[in-house]
């Protein structure tokens, strides 16, 4: 796979305007300095905003990010069912606070 193919967006789900700004910074870094410049920009993004880093990298490599997250969860003994339960509890708590159902 060429460097240009590596910077192709695979999944735009959930990207914010700020995420797109970071994607454009990475593309500009690539144009100006190639793979090394992209690597430095990614390292800086990971340091400055780890959550945005995951979303941006997930746009380029969605399957890889999904697998990394699953592996990391498994190492900690967290299952998908645990996450579903946490989300369900959070939704119920939100409903009780707001007094509305979504």
N, C-alpha and C positions, 0 to 999 in steps of 0.2 A: 504494500500500500504506500502510495506516495505521501509526502507531507501535505499536499493540497487536499488529498482524500482524508487524511487524518483530521483536518480542520473542517470537514463537512458536518453539518448539523444532522443528527439522526433522529432526535426527538425534541420537539419544542414544547412539550407538555409542561405547564406550570412556570415557564420562563417569564420573568418580570422585565420591565424596561431596564432596570439596573443590571439584570443578568445579560441582556442583549448588549448593553454598554460594555460589559466585561468581555463578551464574545468578540465584539468589534475591536477592543484593545488587543486581544490575543491575535486576531487576524492582522492588525496593523503591525504588531510586534513581529509576526512571521514575515510580512512583506519587507520590513526594514532590517531584520536581523536573523531570519531563519529559525530553525528549530531551537537553537540555544536561547534566543531571545524569548521564544514562547515558553520555554522551560523556566526561565527566570520570572516571567510574568505570572505563570501558574504558581510558582513557589510563593511569590509575593501575595497573590490572591488567597492562597491557602492560609498564609500567616495572618492576613488582614481580616478575612471573612470566610471562615471554614464552611459555613452553610452555603453561601453563594458559590464557593469553589465546587462543592458537591453537585449543586444544580447545574453549573456551567459544564463541568466535566461530564455529568450525566447526559447533557444535550449532545455531546460528541460521542460518548461511549456508554449508552444506556445499559446494555447487557453487562458490561464489565462492572459498572457501579452497582447494579442490582445484585450481582454475585458477591461483590466485596461486602456489601451491607449484610447480605444473608450470612456470609461466612463469619463476619464480625459478631453478628447477633448469636450465631450458633456457639462461638467460642465463649460467649458470656452466658450461655444457657437460656437465651431468649428465643421464643418461638413466634411464628406469625400469629398464632392464637393469642399469645400474651399481648401483642401489639393491638390486635382487634379488641381485646378486653379493655385495655387502657383507653383506646379511642371511644369505646362505648361508654365507659364510666365518665370520661371527660364530657361527652355529649349530654349525658344525663345530668351531670352537674351544671353544665351550661344552661340546660333547659330549666332546671330548678331555680337558678339565679335569675334568668331572664323572664321566667314565667310563660314562655312560649314554646311551642313545638315546631321543629324544622322539618 
